[in-house]
Amino acid sequence: MKNIASIYFIIPVTAAALVLLGSGLLFSGCYTLRQGAIMLGYLNRAVPLESLGEEEAGAEVPGEKSPYRMGAGDFRSRVLDIRRFATGELGLRDTQNYTRYVDIDQDYLAAVVSASARDSFVRHEWWFPITGRVPYKGFFRPAEARREGEKLQKQNLDVWIRRVDAFSTLGWFRDPLYSYMRDYPVHRLADLLIHETLHATVYLKGHSQFNEELAEFVGSEGARLYIEKTFGPASEEYLLMMDEQADQKTYIGFVQELIGELEDLYGRDLDREEKLRQKDEIIRNAQARFDAEYESRFHRDNYRGFTELPVNNAYLELFRLYYDESGFYEECYNRSGRDLKKFIAAAKTLQSRGDPREQLARALAAE
């Protein structure tokens, strides 16, 4: 098994970007000063989105060029249109986020470290003054993420390091667009911008899992509505999105089945070493099963790399964090009459004190 602290993986999910919360960067300390200096450097280099013209090629990112690459003018127009949709038709907060653009010579923004116990799904958390406890820590420099991962591994934790392509500073700064975003298919760009704008609209301190699940749901459904309205349900853009969303749902379902197997194992009265031995066996068997069933379950090749991933609890815990298995958000959405603007309006009433799920259900029931 490869040393996970020395490698970076993008979670093979094609929906919205994962969030690197930036509020901790506002406070003193070696970590926050280093990350804050890099972030401020990016912000200082940002140019107004309106200044992008077709003649501006933008930074060429490493690797194969995306078939979805947008010219600068097309990218500018598309972002402005998505922002109008998000604020006007969905009722998300109208901020100055994503009105500026930064050239960057890589195809991701930052590396984020997550960790979990090796013999349970007890997640490791960090604390920041504005956001409270969060289950990840972000670094703009990969070497720093590796060092953090190595430190956590020495504490006998499972560690996962992933690349993220966007983060929200929750209104403290104007979050910019980055040049690699021009390579996204339009539904992914819409998902990312709506996901992050939801964070700028609704964020409950101390409720990381709810925040991520809510943004994931709104980003995905908001992107679907945008593509349907803009291109039509028979369009190539809509069909591509639906294929990718179907594959995503299949992949998440498979991972949640694996999580269920491991939760059953961790609940048994076994000694730690036996749990770890059986854990490795369960993961190996799941990867072999995944490979054998791939052709019959997936439309595209996006998820083939799962069999090569050094899957551990920290990786699996991300799916527990971001993806609701209970169908709660879909049920609430149905209760709103499948009116996403109404759903978001109810979410805007939520308070950090109390159970946000109960509050959301009550808010929609009162409509």
C-alpha positions in Angstrom: 0.0 0.0 0.0 1.3 3.4 -1.0 2.1 6.0 1.7 -1.0 8.2 1.6 0.8 11.2 3.1 3.1 11.4 0.1 0.5 11.3 -2.7 -2.5 13.5 -3.7 -5.8 12.2 -4.9 -8.8 13.9 -6.2 -11.8 12.1 -4.8 -13.3 10.6 -8.0 -16.6 12.4 -7.6 -17.5 14.7 -10.5 -19.9 17.0 -8.6 -19.2 20.1 -6.6 -15.8 21.1 -5.3 -14.9 20.3 -1.7 -14.6 23.3 0.6 -11.4 24.6 2.2 -12.7 27.0 4.9 -10.6 30.1 5.0 -11.7 31.9 8.2 -8.8 30.5 10.2 -6.5 32.4 8.0 -7.5 35.7 9.7 -5.8 34.8 12.9 -2.2 34.7 14.2 0.0 31.6 14.3 2.5 30.0 11.9 -0.1 28.0 10.0 -2.5 30.8 9.5 0.2 33.4 8.6 1.7 31.1 6.0 -1.6 30.2 4.4 -2.9 33.8 4.7 0.1 35.2 2.9 -0.4 32.8 0.0 -4.1 33.5 -0.2 -3.6 37.3 -0.1 -1.0 36.9 -2.9 -3.6 35.3 -5.1 -6.2 38.0 -4.2 -3.7 40.7 -5.0 -3.1 39.2 -8.5 -6.9 38.9 -9.2 -8.2 41.0 -12.0 -11.9 42.0 -12.6 -13.8 39.4 -14.5 -15.1 42.0 -16.9 -11.5 42.7 -18.0 -11.2 39.2 -19.5 -11.3 39.3 -23.3 -11.0 36.7 -26.0 -7.4 37.8 -26.6 -6.4 36.8 -23.1 -5.4 33.1 -23.2 -5.0 32.7 -19.5 -2.5 30.4 -17.8 -1.9 27.0 -19.4 -2.3 24.4 -16.7 -0.2 21.2 -16.7 -1.6 18.0 -18.1 -4.0 17.3 -21.0 -6.1 20.1 -22.2 -9.8 19.7 -21.4 -12.2 19.4 -24.3 -14.5 21.8 -22.4 -11.9 24.6 -22.4 -13.7 28.0 -22.7 -12.3 31.1 -24.2 -11.9 34.0 -21.8 -14.9 35.9 -23.1 -17.1 32.8 -23.0 -16.0 32.0 -19.5 -16.7 35.5 -18.4 -20.2 35.4 -19.9 -20.9 32.0 -18.4 -19.9 32.9 -14.9 -21.9 36.1 -15.0 -25.0 34.1 -16.2 -24.6 31.5 -13.5 -24.2 34.2 -10.8 -27.4 35.9 -12.1 -29.2 32.5 -11.9 -27.9 31.8 -8.4 -28.9 35.1 -6.9 -32.0 36.0 -9.0 -33.7 32.6 -9.4 -32.4 30.7 -6.4 -32.2 33.6 -3.9 -28.6 33.0 -2.9 -26.7 35.9 -1.4 -25.5 38.5 -3.9 -21.8 39.0 -3.0 -18.7 40.1 -4.8 -17.4 36.5 -4.9 -16.4 35.2 -8.3 -16.2 38.6 -9.9 -12.4 38.5 -10.1 -10.0 36.1 -11.9 -6.6 34.7 -11.1 -4.1 33.0 -13.5 -2.6 30.0 -11.7 -0.1 27.5 -13.1 -1.7 24.3 -11.6 -5.1 22.6 -12.0 -6.2 22.8 -8.4 -6.1 25.3 -5.6 -5.0 23.6 -2.4 -4.4 20.3 -0.6 -6.7 19.4 2.3 -5.8 16.9 5.0 -8.4 14.8 6.7 -7.9 12.1 9.4 -9.8 9.4 11.2 -9.2 6.7 13.7 -8.0 3.5 12.0 -10.5 1.2 13.8 -13.6 3.4 13.7 -15.1 6.3 11.9 -14.2 8.8 14.7 -13.0 11.8 12.7 -10.1 14.1 13.7 -11.0 17.7 13.9 -9.3 21.1 14.0 -10.7 24.3 15.6 -10.8 27.8 14.2 -12.3 30.9 15.8 -15.0 31.7 13.2 -15.9 28.3 11.9 -15.5 26.3 15.1 -14.5 22.6 14.7 -13.9 21.4 11.2 -12.8 18.0 10.0 -10.1 19.1 7.6 -7.2 21.4 7.3 -6.1 23.1 4.1 -2.7 24.0 2.7 -1.8 26.0 -0.4 1.6 24.2 -0.6 1.6 20.4 -1.0 4.7 19.9 1.0 3.0 21.4 4.1 0.0 19.1 3.6 2.4 16.1 3.4 4.1 17.1 6.7 0.7 17.5 8.4 -0.3 14.1 7.1 2.9 12.5 8.4 2.4 14.0 11.8 -1.1 12.6 12.0 0.1 9.1 10.8 2.5 9.1 13.7 -0.5 9.5 16.0 -1.7 6.2 14.5 -4.5 7.8 12.4 -5.7 7.0 8.9 -4.9 10.1 6.7 -6.3 11.3 3.4 -4.9 14.2 1.4 -7.0 15.5 -1.4 -6.9 18.3 -3.9 -9.6 21.0 -3.9 -10.4 23.5 -6.6 -12.4 26.1 -4.5 -12.9 27.3 -1.0 -15.1 29.8 0.7 -13.8 32.6 3.0 -17.4 33.1 4.2 -17.5 36.7 3.2 -14.3 37.9 4.7 -12.7 38.2 1.2 -13.9 38.3 -2.3 -13.4 34.7 -3.4 -11.9 34.7 -7.0 -12.2 32.4 -10.0 -9.1 30.5 -11.1 -7.9 29.9 -14.6 -8.2 26.1 -14.4 -12.0 26.5 -14.0 -12.1 27.4 -17.7 -11.6 23.7 -18.3 -14.7 22.5 -16.5 -17.9 21.4 -18.3 -20.6 24.0 -17.7 -22.5 21.8 -15.2 -19.5 21.4 -13.0 -18.8 25.2 -13.1 -22.4 25.9 -12.2 -22.3 23.3 -9.4 -19.1 24.7 -8.0 -20.3 28.4 -8.0 -23.7 27.5 -6.5 -22.2 25.2 -3.9 -19.8 27.9 -2.7 -22.4 30.7 -2.9 -24.6 28.6 -0.6 -21.8 28.6 1.9 -21.6 32.4 1.7 -25.4 32.4 2.2 -25.9 29.8 5.0 -23.1 28.7 7.3 -23.8 27.4 10.8 -20.8 27.4 13.1 -20.1 24.0 14.7 -22.2 22.1 12.1 -19.7 21.1 9.5 -21.5 18.0 8.3 -24.8 19.8 7.9 -23.1 22.7 6.1 -21.4 20.3 3.6 -24.4 18.2 3.0 -26.6 21.2 2.4 -24.2 22.8 0.0 -23.7 19.5 -1.8 -27.4 19.1 -2.3 -28.1 22.7 -3.4 -25.0 22.8 -5.7 -26.0 19.6 -7.5 -29.7 20.5 -7.9 -29.0 24.1 -8.7 -26.7 23.1 -11.5 -29.3 20.7 -12.9 -31.9 23.4 -12.9 -29.5 25.9 -14.6 -28.5 23.4 -17.3 -32.1 22.4 -17.9 -33.2 26.1 -18.3 -30.2 27.2 -20.3 -29.7 24.3 -22.7 -32.8 22.2 -22.4 -33.4 18.6 -21.2 -32.5 17.1 -24.6 -29.2 19.0 -24.9 -25.8 17.4 -25.0 -24.9 19.4 -21.9 -27.9 18.1 -19.9 -27.3 14.5 -21.0 -23.6 14.7 -20.1 -24.6 16.0 -16.6 -27.2 13.3 -16.1 -24.7 10.6 -17.0 -22.2 12.0 -14.6 -24.7 12.4 -11.8 -25.9 8.8 -12.3 -22.4 7.5 -12.1 -21.8 9.7 -9.0 -24.9 8.3 -7.4 -23.7 4.7 -8.2 -20.3 5.4 -6.8 -21.5 7.0 -3.6 -23.9 4.1 -3.1 -21.1 1.6 -3.5 -18.9 3.5 -1.1 -21.7 3.7 1.4 -22.2 -0.1 1.2 -18.5 -0.5 2.0 -18.9 2.0 4.9 -21.8 -0.1 6.2 -19.7 -3.3 6.2 -16.9 -1.6 8.1 -19.4 0.0 10.6 -20.6 -3.5 11.3 -17.1 -4.7 11.8 -16.1 -1.8 14.1 -19.2 -2.5 16.3 -18.1 -6.1 17.0 -16.4 -7.3 20.2 -13.0 -7.9 18.6 -9.5 -6.8 19.5 -8.0 -3.9 17.6 -5.6 -5.9 15.5 -8.3 -8.3 14.4 -10.5 -5.4 13.4 -7.6 -3.9 11.3 -6.9 -7.3 9.7 -10.6 -7.7 8.7 -10.8 -4.1 7.6 -8.1 -4.6 5.1 -9.7 -7.8 3.8 -13.1 -6.1 3.4 -11.6 -3.2 1.5 -9.6 -5.5 -0.8 -12.7 -7.6 -1.5 -14.8 -4.4 -2.2 -12.2 -3.1 -4.7 -12.1 -6.5 -6.5 -15.9 -6.5 -6.7 -15.9 -2.9 -8.0 -13.5 -3.8 -10.8 -15.5 -6.9 -11.8 -18.8 -5.0 -11.9 -17.6 -1.7 -13.4 -18.8 -2.2 -17.0 -22.3 -3.1 -15.9 -22.7 -0.2 -13.4 -21.1 2.9 -14.9 -21.5 5.0 -18.0 -18.1 6.6 -18.1 -14.5 6.0 -17.0 -14.3 8.6 -14.2 -14.3 6.1 -11.3 -12.0 3.3 -12.6 -9.2 4.5 -10.4 -11.0 3.3 -7.2 -9.3 -0.1 -7.4 -5.9 1.6 -7.2 -6.7 3.9 -4.3 -5.2 3.1 -0.8 -8.7 3.4 0.6 -8.8 3.9 4.4 -11.2 5.4 7.0 -10.2 9.0 6.4 -11.2 8.6 2.7 -14.5 6.9 3.5 -15.3 9.4 6.3 -15.4 12.1 3.6 -18.4 10.4 2.1 -20.0 10.3 5.5 -19.4 14.0 5.8 -20.6 15.2 2.4 -23.3 12.8 1.3 -26.5 12.2 3.2 -27.6 8.6 3.1 -31.0 9.1 4.7 -32.7 11.1 1.9 -33.4 13.9 4.4 -32.6 16.8 2.0 -34.5 15.2 -0.9 -37.5 14.8 1.4 -37.3 18.5 2.5 -37.0 19.5 -1.1 -40.1 17.6 -1.9 -41.8 19.3 1.0 -41.0 22.6 -0.6 -42.8 21.6 -3.8 -39.4 21.0 -5.4 -38.9 24.8 -5.3 -35.2 25.3 -4.7 -35.6 29.0 -4.0 -38.2 28.2 -1.3 -35.9 25.4 0.1 -33.0 27.9 0.3 -35.2 30.6 1.9 -36.1 28.1 4.7 -32.3 27.3 5.1 -31.6 31.0 5.5 -33.7 31.0 8.8 -31.5 28.4 10.5 -29.5 29.2 13.6 -26.3 27.6 14.9 -27.9 26.8 18.2 -30.0 23.7 18.0 -30.4 20.9 15.5 -30.3 22.4 12.0 -32.1 19.4 10.5 -35.0 19.8 12.8 -35.1 23.6 12.2 -35.1 23.1 8.4 -38.0 20.6 8.6 -40.0 22.9 10.8 -39.3 25.9 8.6 -40.6 24.0 5.5 -43.6 22.6 7.5 -44.6 26.2 8.4 -44.8 27.3 4.8 
